[in-house]
Amino acid sequence: MAKNNNNEVGTLDTIVDKYSIRIEVCTNQSKHIDRGMNIPSDMMFEHDTMFLTKRIAAGELGIDTDTIRSWSPDDCKNFYQEHNMGLVYKFSENFMTGTKSLSKWYFEGRSEHYMRFLEYRWNQGMVFTSYRERVDAALQSMIDNQTESTNTIIDKIQDLEEQKAVLNGELETLVRSEAISDRLKTILSDVKIDFSDL
């Protein structure tokens, strides 16, 4: 079983390299994680994320503490996802600054690297996930961004085509006009607006 897990980690590490995915998605068994970074197992991330999710549920959303006390990791994961916590409750504002700060008591002793990983995963909706799921999410985000970029390019090209058609139509109308000289009509009839002219 351990060999299969090592093979999967190695494969996921290769994907992280190939697509320049941020190492914050990596498990502590990854070749990308140096021991000096003090990155614990995903169990520690899950433990902290359960605490943070329950804190938001009680403090911000008014869920009864007796209800929260019995929540399993799956209950916390579902609640986190249903309330889109990574987007709505950004890590830094809700846990690290002002009166809500947990840095002096709850997070004391956690490495700077661990805190960066936890914040990234929280904000990206990658908490309560495995290494494979985080890599999948990172790849899906890249696909979504590429699609959005492609759609923007297509929209710009269509806009340019419309502008070109309008300008060429205006030129044709001008050439047919009686108000200009024959010499100018000859010159303008050879003009065609292209993308490079826009």
N, C-alpha and C positions, 0 to 999 in steps of 0.2 A: 504493500500500500504506500509506504514512504517513497519508494522508487517512482511510482506513478505520480505522486504529488510533486516530487523533484522535477520530473519530466514536464509536468504542466507549468510549474514555475519557470523553468527554462524557456519553454515555448512562449509564455506570456512576456518574459523579459525581452525576448527577440522582437515581439510585436511592439513593446514599449520603445525599443531602439529604432526599429524600422519607421515608425510613425511619429517619433519625437514626442511621445506622451510624457506628461510630467511624472516624476518619480513618486509623487505623493499618492499615486494609486497603488504602488508596489507593496507587497507583503514584506515582513522583516526577513524572509528567507530569500529574497531577491538579490541578485548580484549587484543591483543598483544601490542597495542599502548597506552602508558601512557600519560596522559594529559600534563605532564611536558616536553614531547618531542616536543611540539608545532608543530605537524604534521597537516597541513591544509587539506582541502578536495581535492579530485582529480581535482577539478576545478582550484585550484592554480597551481598544477603540470602542467595541460594543458596550462594554461596561460604562465608560464615560458618556457615550452617546445616549444610553438609557437614562442616566442621571440628568443629562441636559434636556432631553425630550420631556421627562417627567417634570422638570423645573419649569419649562415653558407651559406645559399643560396645566399645572397648578397655579403658577404665578400670573400668567398672561391670559389663559383661556378659562380659568375658574373651574377646572375639573377637581372634584372632591379627592382629597389625599387618600382616603380609604379605598377608593376605586383604583387610584394610581399604584398604590402599594402592591397590588396583586398582578400588575402588568408583567407579561413575559417579554422577551426580546421581540417576538413577532408582534405583540400588541403595540410596543413602542415603535417598531418599524412602520406598522400600518398608520399609527397616529402621526408620525413624522411625515409620511408621504401624503396622507389625506390633507394635512394642513400646510403642505408645501413649505416646510420649515426652513429649508436651505435658502429659499428666496425671501420669505417673509421675515424670518428672524435671523439676520446675519450674525455670524459667530462673534465678531469683534464687538459690535454694538451691544449684543445681548449677554455676553459672558466675560468680556475683558475690560470694559470701561465703566466709569461712573459707579453708581450705587449697585449696579448689577454685577460688578466684577467678582469673578471667582478666582482670579489669579493669585491672590495672597493666601488663600486657604485651600481651595479644592485642587487647583492645578500646581500647587507648590511641589517642587521636586521633579516635575515633568520636564523633559529636555526641550530645548527651543525647537529642535527638529520635529519632535513629536507634536508639539503645539501647532507647528506649521502644517503638518500632515492632517491633524484633526480639523483644523479650520478649513483647509482646502476640501476635505471630504464632506464636511458638514455643508458648506456653501454650494458644493456641486451636486448635492443630493446623493452622495456616494457612501453615506454611513449605512450600517447594517448590511454591508455587501462583502462578497468575497473578492479576491484579486481578479478572478476571471470576470466577475460582474462589473468591477470598476474599469477594467480594460474595455469591456463591451460598451459601457456608458461613454467612455472617452472617445472610442471609435464612432459611436452613434452621434456624438456631439460634433465631431469633425465632419461627418456626412451631412448633418443638418446645416452646419455653417457653410459647407461647400455648396449645398443646394440653394441656400439663401444668397450666396455670392453669385451663383449662376443665374438665379432669377433676376438679380439686380442688373447683371450684364445684359441679359435678354431684354429687360425693360428699357435700358439705355439705347440699345441698338434699334428697338422698335420706335423709340422716340426720335432717333436720328433719321430713320427711314421716313417717318411722317413729316419731319421738317424738310427733308430733301424733296419729297413729293410736293409739298406746299410751295417751296421756292422754285422748283422747276415749273410748276403750274403757273406761278406768277410771271416767270420769264416768258412762257408761251403766250400768256395774255398780253404782255408788253409787246412782243414781236408782232402780234396780230393787230395791235393798236395803230390807228391812223395818225396818232399825234407825234410819232417819231419818224425820223428820216429813214430812207431805204438803206443807207450805209450802216446806220446803227442797228437796223433790223437784221442785216446780214451778219454783223458781228455777234449780236445777241443770240441768233438762231444756232450758232456753233457752241454756245455756252451750255454746259450741263453741270449741275451741282452734284458733287460726290461727297462721301463721308469725310474725306480729308479736308474738304472745304468748310465743314461745319465746326 
